[in-house]
Structure formats: structure tokens, C-alpha cells
Amino acid sequence: MSENIITLIDENGEESLFEIILSLEAEGKDYAILVPLNDEEDDDALIFRIDKDEKGEILVPIEDDEEYQIVVDVYETLMEEEGLYEE
């Protein structure tokens, strides 16, 4: 399986496959943009902060609206620079 495919477990213990489509840095922190692979109905991207613990890198959900918006702004800027995003 591709190294960009990961399994996340939700609060109900359900496993879902996601593809990491992009990792980026915003304000000195690293983030990963993920899209679900198992759910054709839900194609919304999810944003996680990449933190480190004693076992290595972990994905942490962003719960702060301001932090989320900063990452979205950086993502949109990157996509605009690549010609992949238009408002």
C-alpha cells in the first residue's frame, strides 16, 4: 500500500482509509491534508496538525478556528501559486 495511505480510527472504533494529499507548514507547525478513500459521499478534506510524542509523529485534529483558517489560507495560497485553485 502507498505510504500516503493511512488508517484512522474514529471515536466509535471504526477504521477509515485516508490519503495524505499534501503536507505543509504554517506558522512554524506542520500540517497534513487528508481525503477519505472509503466514502464516495464525503470528499471533504480534513486538516490535522502533525505533532510528535514518544512514539513518533501523530496527527492531532485542529479544534481552534483561527488555527484552522491559517492552514486553509496557506493551502489556498499554495494552490493559487500552482494554478490549481480559483475563488
C-alpha positions in Angstrom: 0.0 0.0 0.0 1.2 3.5 -0.7 3.0 5.4 2.0 0.5 8.2 1.6 -2.4 6.0 2.6 -3.1 5.8 6.3 -5.8 4.3 8.6 -7.6 6.5 11.1 -9.8 5.2 13.9 -12.7 7.3 15.0 -14.3 7.6 18.4 -16.5 4.6 17.7 -13.5 2.4 16.8 -14.4 2.4 13.1 -11.4 2.3 10.8 -11.3 4.5 7.7 -8.6 4.9 5.0 -7.3 8.3 4.1 -4.8 9.6 1.6 -2.4 12.4 2.6 -2.7 14.7 -0.4 -0.4 17.4 1.0 1.7 18.3 3.9 2.5 21.9 4.6 4.0 24.3 7.2 2.1 27.2 8.7 3.4 29.5 11.4 6.2 27.0 12.3 3.9 24.0 12.6 3.4 21.1 10.2 0.0 20.0 8.9 -1.4 17.2 6.8 -4.3 17.5 4.4 -6.2 14.2 4.2 -9.1 12.9 2.0 -11.2 9.8 2.8 -10.8 6.9 0.4 -13.8 4.7 1.6 -16.6 7.2 1.4 -17.7 8.4 -2.0 -20.3 10.7 -0.5 -17.9 12.6 1.7 -15.0 14.0 -0.2 -14.2 16.9 2.2 -10.6 17.2 3.1 -9.6 17.0 6.7 -6.7 19.0 8.3 -4.5 17.6 11.1 -1.6 19.1 12.9 1.5 16.9 12.9 2.9 16.6 16.4 5.4 14.3 18.0 5.2 12.1 21.0 7.4 9.4 22.5 6.4 7.0 19.6 7.0 9.4 16.8 4.7 11.6 14.7 1.0 11.8 15.5 -2.0 13.5 13.8 -3.9 15.9 16.0 -7.3 17.3 15.0 -7.4 21.1 14.8 -10.1 22.4 17.2 -9.2 26.1 17.1 -11.0 28.0 14.4 -8.2 30.6 14.0 -5.5 27.8 13.5 -7.8 26.1 11.0 -8.3 29.3 9.0 -4.5 29.9 8.9 -3.9 26.5 7.4 -6.7 26.9 4.9 -5.2 30.3 3.8 -1.8 28.8 3.4 -3.3 25.9 1.4 -5.3 28.2 -0.9 -2.2 30.3 -1.5 -0.2 27.2 -2.5 -2.9 26.1 -4.8 -3.2 29.5 -6.4 0.6 29.6 -7.0 0.3 26.2 -8.7 -2.7 27.4 -10.8 -4.9 24.7 -9.2 -7.3 27.0 -7.2 -9.6 29.8 -8.2 -12.0 31.6 -6.0 
